[in-house]
Amino acid sequence: MKEYKEETFFLAVSLADRYLVHIAVLGYESPCLLTLGTTTILMAAKLEQPISPSFSRMVRMVDESFGLKVDKQTLIDLEESVIKVLDFSLYTASPITFIERYYRVFGVDKINVDQDADLVAVLSRKIISIMIKDRSYLNYKPS
């Protein structure tokens, strides 16, 4: 809905996933997944997007789209919890980082210049998109 970069999405998924793993190991209760997703998207947008996101605007969007009443302070508190649990380790290598490296290695990094490079880029990003949404890929390590 916000048309953020793909990197923002992958970072948000990574943050949420790592947070859930850590709190499960610690025996803590899981927060509402929609609230966690909203919080990690906001966190990722702060790190990846050129313009900082608005918490108030996101609260309105969540209410309008999903009917979930969440206040700004709840998101801020959860953001603090994520940062503390992850021990400020927010960045991780996303699949986009790896795929862009392989573009350069195999010489198909001339996107918008070479038609074949464009096709490789589109298809590889679609495959990554499918992989992150399909739980059967959880059997494979991220790298």
HUUR-V323219 format. One record per residue. RES is the residue in one letter. SS is DSSP state (A for helix, B for strand, O for the rest). PSI is psi in whole degrees, 0 to 359 (none if undefined). D_LAST is the distance of its C-alpha to the last C-alpha in Angstrom with 1 decimal. Layout:
RES:SS:PSI:D_LAST
RES:SS:PSI:D_LAST
//
This chain:
M:O:327:28.7
K:O:351:28.1
E:O:46:26.3
Y:O:163:23.6
K:O:156:20.9
E:A:325:17.8
E:A:325:15.9
T:A:315:18.3
F:A:312:17.4
F:A:323:13.6
L:A:319:14.5
A:A:317:17.2
V:A:317:15.1
S:A:315:12.7
L:A:312:15.9
A:A:316:17.6
D:A:311:15.0
R:A:323:14.7
Y:A:313:18.5
L:A:322:19.3
V:A:313:17.4
H:A:316:19.4
I:A:331:22.7
A:A:318:22.4
V:A:321:22.0
L:A:348:24.9
G:O:18:26.9
Y:O:159:27.5
E:O:142:28.5
S:O:139:26.1
P:O:173:27.4
C:O:126:28.3
L:A:328:25.0
L:A:320:26.7
T:A:318:27.6
L:A:315:24.2
G:A:316:22.7
T:A:316:25.5
T:A:314:25.0
T:A:329:21.3
I:A:317:22.0
L:A:318:24.8
M:A:314:22.7
A:A:322:20.0
A:A:324:23.0
K:A:325:24.5
L:A:329:21.6
E:A:330:20.8
Q:O:150:24.1
P:O:333:27.1
I:O:131:29.5
S:O:138:29.1
P:O:161:29.3
S:O:120:32.3
F:A:317:32.1
S:A:318:35.6
R:A:320:34.7
M:A:323:31.6
V:A:317:33.8
R:A:317:36.2
M:A:319:33.6
V:A:319:32.3
D:A:314:35.9
E:A:320:36.8
S:A:321:33.9
F:A:354:33.4
G:O:21:36.6
L:O:120:34.9
K:O:112:37.0
V:O:140:34.9
D:O:162:36.3
K:A:319:34.8
Q:A:326:35.2
T:A:316:33.1
L:A:319:30.1
I:A:317:30.8
D:A:319:31.0
L:A:323:27.8
E:A:316:26.1
E:A:318:27.6
S:A:317:26.4
V:A:315:22.7
I:A:316:23.0
K:A:314:24.7
V:A:321:22.5
L:O:2:19.3
D:O:44:21.5
F:O:12:21.2
S:O:83:17.4
L:O:327:17.0
Y:O:150:14.5
T:O:155:10.7
A:O:121:8.5
S:O:166:8.8
P:A:331:8.0
I:A:318:11.4
T:A:314:10.6
F:A:316:8.3
I:A:323:11.0
E:A:326:13.8
R:A:316:12.8
Y:A:327:12.9
Y:A:312:16.2
R:A:317:17.6
V:A:316:16.7
F:O:5:18.3
G:O:27:21.0
V:O:37:20.7
D:O:10:20.6
K:O:52:24.3
I:O:143:23.8
N:O:1:27.3
V:O:317:28.9
D:O:125:27.7
Q:A:321:28.0
D:A:321:25.4
A:A:320:22.8
D:A:316:23.7
L:A:316:23.2
V:A:317:19.8
A:A:314:18.8
V:A:312:20.4
L:A:318:19.0
S:A:322:15.3
R:A:326:15.7
K:A:319:17.6
I:A:316:15.0
I:A:318:12.4
S:A:318:15.4
I:A:317:16.2
M:A:323:12.9
I:A:341:13.0
K:A:351:16.6
D:O:117:16.6
R:A:344:16.2
S:A:341:15.8
Y:A:357:12.1
L:A:345:11.9
N:A:348:12.0
Y:O:142:8.4
K:O:149:5.6
P:O:324:3.8
S:O:none:0.0
//
